[in-house]
Amino acid sequence: MPFNGEKQCVGEDQPSDSDSSRFSESMASLSDSECSRQSFTSDSSSKSSSPASTSPPRVVTFDEVMAAARNLSNMTLAHEIAVNENFQLKQEALPENSLASRVKHIVHQAFWDVLESELNAEPPEYEHAIKLFEEIREILLSFLTPGGNRLRNQICEVLDTDLIRQQAEHSAVDIQGLANYVITTMGKLCAPVRDDDIRELKATSNIVEVLRQIFHVLDLMKMDMVNFTIRSLRPHLQRQLVDYERTKFQEILEETPSALDQTTEWIKESVNEELLSLSETALTPGAENSSKPSLSPTLVLNNSYLKLLHWDYQKKELPETLMTDGARLQELTEKLNQLKIIACLSLITNNMVGALTEGLPELANRLKRISAVLLEGMNKETFNLKEVLNSIGVQTCVEVNKALVERDLSILNAEAQANLIGQFSSIEEEDNPIWSLIDKRIQLYMKSLLCLPSPQKCMPPVPGGLAVIQQELEVLGSQYANIVNLNKQVYGPFYANILRKLLFGEEAMGKADASSSN
């Protein structure tokens, strides 16, 4: 299963081959070496998904906006359940000492105080308690499977509120006995994780506190049941995810025609960069002159995905087609930035004292662990990177000197230590050559992952200078490739339409519309 934080091969645990082939079919007319204007005249998705529609903008009603919001919410939830093995629902806890928390506590306490006074009255008043047992009965019945008729009949018979009311009228009702039956039934239905809660319920003697805790444990059991249902649905969602997401997004696009604006700008930026690069290449002496530069749609799309590794997730809005993976991409980018700094520090250390510490793999691992610990939280606004880099430099000098002493060698002099610390601190500076070098090599590695066929079973070689972070880089690379490959499968038809418009203009889109209408 992708995105579970474990190392895995690229393309593993992706949707079926039939799903991945659909993206290939959508992009067939966008092949690198055989793309032609004529090949872009066939539409790969419904006409309404085309970003090149020439019809005037229409007014979107409130109902359409709400329908699009519901579709987006459902699509996001389904995507999260399918790709995130750790996804589960949790009870919302109010902040301690907050106004809402205090109000809730006061209201609940007042309710239970009233119930206690009614049960202690002479004669006792049972109406509120009977209503509680009626609610408990409905909750217990909701836990049963369709085949649990025997237990269903038993619950309905024991917690028959009409019978309980008749018993209460004759002062013959056994509230404690009913509570004990409820606790025993809960023990049969609950997950093993709730066994301790059931034991605590059995040990409680105060009837009001018992009822209060019964509702608390029932709330926990409800959440357990919801999460069990989510785990049961996950394999089915994973098999249907591509078709489901594509259908839902198509519905969103029909309700909100501007739902691809950010995506179009995202791809357009890569198109412009590639055109500029080709123009500069054409002006190079000795380059072959062609009448018109030819762009590779696949290369354009892959470069668009690579931009996500430098995305400012706090200030810049993500393309609409990637919003369901926004949190995962942001977390991946933050981890990748930390690995970049560790690789830079390792490269500087090897260049300056590598000859002295050669043959000491434990030293490199120790320095890596120190750097990783000190760089935790580096993406927070309050994080002082320059100060931390200076601290890492000082600690590195200490560890290197310790290793040199153990080998009966002279420690680093003050000038060498100052130079090492200074180079560490300069990593954060703009256009730092070491940072630029490591960044380009990581980009090259990630790009090579995107160029591999989807069912790839092994990782590509890691570029030089990245050996110290190879294991972590392969894990992140696998996660990144899984995100991209799934995104291509889902939104391939929409990307194909956008690329037709951007690469071949309105004329090709007009031919595509005409051919589809014929």
Secondary structure, DSSP 8 states (H G I E B T S, - for coil): -TTSSS---TTTT-S-HHHHHHHHHHTGGG-TTT--SGGGSS-SS-GGG-TT--S------HHHHHHHHHHHHHHHHHHHHHH-TT---------TT-HHHHHHHHHHHHHHHHHHHHHTSSS---HHHHHHHHHHHHHHHHTS-TT-HHHHHHHHHHT-HHHHHHHHHTT---HHHHHHHHHHHHHHHS-GGGHHHHHHHHH---HHHHHHHHHHHHHHHHHHHHHHHHHHHHHHHHHHHHHHHHHHHHHHHHH-TTTTHHHHHHHHHHHHHHHHHHHHHHTSTT----SS----HHHHHHHHHHHGGG--TTTS---GGGGGGHHHHHHHHHHHHHHHHHHHHHHHHHHHHHHHHTT-HHHHHHHHHHHHHHTTTTTSTT--HHHHHHHHHHHHHHHHHHHHHHTT-----HHHHHHHHHHHHGGGSTT-HHHHHHHHHHHHHHHHHHHS-TT--S-----TT-GGGHHHHHHHHHHHHHHHHHHHHHHHHHHHHHHHHHHHHHHHHHHHHHHHH-
